[in-house]
Amino acid sequence: MPHGKTIDVQFNNRNQAIRKEGRKLASFLGILARTPSIMPLNIDDWRCYDKEEKNKLLKIVRKKFSIPICGEEFVKRSIEKKWKDYKCYLKGMYLGNTKPKIFY
C-alpha cells in the first residue's frame, strides 16, 4: 500500500468492521498481534498490558486504516483476542499439555 494512503473501514451497528476493508483490518490486526517486537509474549494478561502501549497499537493501526472513534474498542478487543489465541497456540506447540492429569 502506498505510503500515506489509508483504507476507510466501515462498522456496523454493533461496532464490528464489515466488508472487504474489515477483512483487511482483521488480517492486519492478526499480523500485529503475532509480531513479538510490538506485542511481547512475557505479559500474562492483556489487562496488565500498559494503557499507553495499547494506544500505541491503535496509532499503528491508524497509519494504515481510517477508523472512527466507535471502532477503537473493536480494534483493541480484536488485538487482544488474536494475541491471546497466538500465545495459546505457542504454548500448545512448545510446551505440550501442561495441565496436570487427574487419575481416578
Number of C-alpha atoms within 10 A of each C-alpha: 7 6 7 7 11 15 16 14 20 17 18 11 7 9 16 16 21 15 11 11 16 18 13 16 22 18 12 15 23 19 13 19 25 19 13 10 9 13 18 14 17 8 11 11 10 15 9 8 14 10 11 9 12 16 13 13 19 18 12 14 19 15 14 18 20 15 22 13 9 14 18 16 13 17 21 15 12 18 25 21 16 18 23 18 15 16 19 11 13 13 13 12 10 8 9 10 10 8 6 6 7 5 4 3
